[in-house]
Amino acid sequence: MAAPQIRENIDDFNHVHFYNFDNFEINKGGRGVTVDELKRQFLDPAGIRDENLHELNYENYLDFDGMIQSHGGLDLMMIGLGGDGHFCANMPVAADFTKGTYMIEVKEDYPWYPDLVQAFGENRPSQIVTMGAVAVMKVKQLVMIVNGKAKAKAVKQLVDSEIQNTFPSSILKLHPNFMLILDQEAASLL
């Protein structure tokens, strides 16, 4: 795991800054699910200082792209692939390829809405903020890591599909420095 290695060499990482690429609140006034999980699973175990986390949230999403650019832009972004083709919170049908960081109003007629209800029940968010395609295209190096047989169909669709907002990650093929890292199971349908 990377967190213990970073903690052991924390002086080498004190200049590294971290930005979350999406977020949503399930409890009013909270930090948001993405930031809470990022801190719990990686930043806190790695010993990353709070001042090195630049949090995307409901209050600053309109200024987030400008803040990133004022800090010199993002050198590296690591993301995953949703089984339905989403990246960050650019969800099928709701994804808007013309925007930088933006807010999605959650609607019951979205194809992914039942999954949101199943995951969060009555606490499901009514809004989600995310870095959109325009913001992600400015990242110097974009790395998508996908593992497991359950994602093999989505990987094949990513590679074979035309660009469409029903499979949002298809837009990432236009990024000039996009790297797709797969394990054997995720690559099994290629």
ABEGO torsion letter per residue (X at the ends): XAAAAAAAAAAAAAABBBBBABBBBABBGBAEAAAAAAAAAAAAAAGBBAAABBBBBAAAAAAAAAAAAAAGEBABBBBBBBAAGBBEABBBGABBAABBBBBBBBBAABAAAAAAAAAAEAABBABBBBBBAAAAAABABBBBBBBEAAAAAAAAAAAABBBBAABAAAAAAABABBBBBBBAAAAAAX
